Amino acid sequence: MSEPLVITREERLLRLCLNHPARRNALSRDLCAVLVEAFDDASADPSVGATLLGAKGPAVAGRPLAVETL
């Protein structure tokens, strides 16, 4: 399985890309923890001017589509 979150940097722009299109990029506990850590790191880094959150695939589900609950 590929990484659930792809993080790239373009100068002062930090891009966070949800990377599980088969599950419509549904949020899980693990992914939420990774997102919180990424946003915390970006907030603490003065060289980051903006953070952009995106997703691979056509959609983002707000909650898991599986039995797992947050």
Secondary structure in CASP SS format (residue, H / E / C, confidence):
PFRMAT SS
TARGET T0000
AUTHOR 0000-0000-0000
METHOD secondary structure of the structure
MODEL  1
M C 1.00
S C 1.00
E C 1.00
P C 1.00
L E 1.00
V E 1.00
I E 1.00
T E 1.00
R E 1.00
E E 1.00
E C 1.00
R C 1.00
L E 1.00
L E 1.00
R E 1.00
L E 1.00
C E 1.00
L E 1.00
N C 1.00
H C 1.00
P H 1.00
A H 1.00
R H 1.00
R C 1.00
N C 1.00
A C 1.00
L C 1.00
S C 1.00
R H 1.00
D H 1.00
L H 1.00
C H 1.00
A H 1.00
V H 1.00
L H 1.00
V H 1.00
E H 1.00
A H 1.00
F H 1.00
D H 1.00
D H 1.00
A H 1.00
S H 1.00
A H 1.00
D C 1.00
P C 1.00
S C 1.00
V C 1.00
G C 1.00
A E 1.00
T E 1.00
L E 1.00
L E 1.00
G E 1.00
A E 1.00
K C 1.00
G C 1.00
P C 1.00
A C 1.00
V C 1.00
A C 1.00
G C 1.00
R C 1.00
P C 1.00
L C 1.00
A C 1.00
V C 1.00
E C 1.00
T C 1.00
L C 1.00
END
